[in-house]
Amino acid sequence: MLFSELTGKVIIDIDSGGVIGSVGDVDLMVDEETGKIESLLLPPMRSFPREIVSEGAAVIAWDDVVKIGDEVIMISKEPFYRNGK
């Protein structure tokens, strides 16, 4: 899978079945020593059409990614939101 193919995928919490958001611009946090992906870093979600609005970036640990499908990314727990201020 190419890094650019993550764009547009919906993120779903596999435990609750709830929609977390969708991937617009995404950055990867990579361990500089090992080169392994540590987490996905999503910008603040201000325009998602539900009650989900975050003030900071969402950080999803790579270990919490259960499956990446054609249209969705399933994660095993809620992301951590960093304060954007």
JOCORHU-V445045 format. One line per field, one symbol per residue. phi: phi as a letter, one per 20 degrees, with the letter a starting at -180 (. if undefined). psi: psi as a letter, one per 30 degrees, with the letter a starting at -180 (. if undefined). burial: + if it has 9 or more other ideal C-beta (glycine too) atoms within 8 Angstrom, else -. A space follows every 10 residues. Layout:
# JOCORHU-V445045
phi->???
psi->???
burial->???
This chain:
# JOCORHU-V445045
phi->.egffffnfe dcfffemeee rcedecdded ffednefeae ddfgeedffc ffcdecfedd fgfefebddf ccdecebffe defee
psi->kkefffkfkk kkjfefglke aljckklkkk jfefgkkelk jklkjfgkha fjkkflkkjj keffjekjae flkklflklk jkkf.
burial->-----++-++ ++++----++ +++--+-++- ------++++ ++-++--+-- -+-+-+++++ ++-++--+-- -+++++--+- +----
